């Protein structure tokens, strides 16, 4: 039965219906990828990220942007990011942004959990 069809359970017990659907999907994934990987996939949606984790995700995105768009050129990225943050960034604002990027870059290089093992 396709998901779009009317379901009595979906209307009368949406929580139970959702749990059964999730369990069915989990069991399919577990069969294909194994229990450990299935649990990892479902854990992504288990708990909302903390403010610290959201900040970490944003910082990792900045480092990715540094690597991808600016090929590691911190000064060029700092100028571009300062221009995005401030209407007419002062030299001090640009330098502050540059220091923040440099700190993130150092932190990334020390962190063994980055995809390249923190060697980048």
C-alpha positions as a Python dict, from the first residue, in 0.01 Angstrom:
ca = {
    (1, 'X'): (0, 0, 0),
    (2, 'X'): (157, 337, -101),
    (3, 'X'): (221, 599, 166),
    (4, 'X'): (-28, 840, 6),
    (5, 'X'): (-325, 608, 64),
    (6, 'X'): (-564, 663, 352),
    (7, 'X'): (-470, 473, 663),
    (8, 'X'): (-697, 436, 964),
    (9, 'X'): (-392, 402, 1191),
    (10, 'X'): (-233, 713, 1043),
    (11, 'X'): (-541, 917, 1140),
    (12, 'X'): (-632, 759, 1474),
    (13, 'X'): (-283, 680, 1606),
    (14, 'X'): (-28, 895, 1418),
    (15, 'X'): (243, 834, 1679),
    (16, 'X'): (204, 456, 1661),
    (17, 'X'): (186, 468, 1281),
    (18, 'X'): (509, 674, 1266),
    (19, 'X'): (685, 436, 1507),
    (20, 'X'): (590, 134, 1297),
    (21, 'X'): (709, 309, 979),
    (22, 'X'): (1037, 407, 1145),
    (23, 'X'): (1090, 55, 1278),
    (24, 'X'): (1026, -92, 934),
    (25, 'X'): (1276, 144, 775),
    (26, 'X'): (1530, 79, 1051),
    (27, 'X'): (1498, -298, 1000),
    (28, 'X'): (1549, -260, 623),
    (29, 'X'): (1859, -46, 672),
    (30, 'X'): (1992, -280, 942),
    (31, 'X'): (1955, -574, 706),
    (32, 'X'): (2147, -391, 433),
    (33, 'X'): (2414, -200, 630),
    (34, 'X'): (2425, -368, 971),
    (35, 'X'): (2294, -259, 1308),
    (36, 'X'): (2577, -22, 1399),
    (37, 'X'): (2542, 182, 1079),
    (38, 'X'): (2162, 183, 1099),
    (39, 'X'): (2181, 322, 1453),
    (40, 'X'): (2429, 587, 1341),
    (41, 'X'): (2195, 697, 1063),
    (42, 'X'): (1894, 722, 1291),
    (43, 'X'): (2092, 900, 1565),
    (44, 'X'): (2127, 1204, 1339),
    (45, 'X'): (1763, 1293, 1408),
    (46, 'X'): (1749, 1173, 1768),
    (47, 'X'): (1843, 1485, 1960),
    (48, 'X'): (1843, 1846, 1844),
    (49, 'X'): (2193, 1990, 1833),
    (50, 'X'): (2303, 2206, 2125),
    (51, 'X'): (2399, 2569, 2066),
    (52, 'X'): (2765, 2463, 2098),
    (53, 'X'): (2716, 2193, 1833),
    (54, 'X'): (2540, 2440, 1602),
    (55, 'X'): (2835, 2676, 1643),
    (56, 'X'): (3076, 2392, 1567),
    (57, 'X'): (2881, 2301, 1253),
    (58, 'X'): (2887, 2664, 1140),
    (59, 'X'): (3262, 2684, 1204),
    (60, 'X'): (3326, 2364, 1010),
    (61, 'X'): (3124, 2514, 724),
    (62, 'X'): (3349, 2821, 729),
    (63, 'X'): (3659, 2601, 708),
    (64, 'X'): (3504, 2406, 421),
    (65, 'X'): (3432, 2734, 246),
    (66, 'X'): (3792, 2847, 306),
    (67, 'X'): (3919, 2528, 144),
    (68, 'X'): (3673, 2511, -145),
    (69, 'X'): (3607, 2870, -249),
    (70, 'X'): (3932, 3034, -144),
    (71, 'X'): (4178, 2743, -178),
    (72, 'X'): (4307, 2809, 175),
    (73, 'X'): (4369, 3182, 122),
    (74, 'X'): (4276, 3313, 469),
    (75, 'X'): (4321, 3683, 383),
    (76, 'X'): (4093, 3667, 78),
    (77, 'X'): (3831, 3473, 271),
    (78, 'X'): (3850, 3717, 564),
    (79, 'X'): (3790, 4012, 329),
    (80, 'X'): (3492, 3839, 168),
    (81, 'X'): (3343, 3727, 501),
    (82, 'X'): (3389, 4070, 657),
    (83, 'X'): (3211, 4223, 357),
    (84, 'X'): (2921, 3982, 415),
    (85, 'X'): (2901, 4061, 788),
    (86, 'X'): (2949, 4438, 776),
    (87, 'X'): (2826, 4699, 527),
    (88, 'X'): (3167, 4867, 494),
    (89, 'X'): (3410, 4665, 703),
    (90, 'X'): (3690, 4858, 867),
    (91, 'X'): (4046, 4732, 866),
    (92, 'X'): (4001, 4627, 1229),
    (93, 'X'): (3685, 4430, 1152),
    (94, 'X'): (3858, 4253, 864),
    (95, 'X'): (4159, 4173, 1084),
    (96, 'X'): (3927, 4038, 1357),
    (97, 'X'): (3754, 3810, 1106),
    (98, 'X'): (4094, 3697, 977),
    (99, 'X'): (4209, 3607, 1332),
    (100, 'X'): (3889, 3409, 1387),
    (101, 'X'): (3945, 3215, 1066),
    (102, 'X'): (4308, 3148, 1157),
    (103, 'X'): (4201, 3017, 1500),
    (104, 'X'): (3945, 2788, 1339),
    (105, 'X'): (4206, 2666, 1091),
    (106, 'X'): (4451, 2585, 1372),
    (107, 'X'): (4176, 2412, 1569),
    (108, 'X'): (4084, 2207, 1264),
    (109, 'X'): (4444, 2099, 1209),
    (110, 'X'): (4473, 1980, 1570),
    (111, 'X'): (4142, 1792, 1566),
    (112, 'X'): (4180, 1425, 1466),
    (113, 'X'): (3809, 1399, 1385),
    (114, 'X'): (3825, 1609, 1069),
    (115, 'X'): (3798, 1392, 757),
    (116, 'X'): (4169, 1424, 675),
    (117, 'X'): (4269, 1327, 1030),
    (118, 'X'): (4353, 1685, 1126),
    (119, 'X'): (4657, 1690, 896),
    (120, 'X'): (4519, 1944, 649),
}
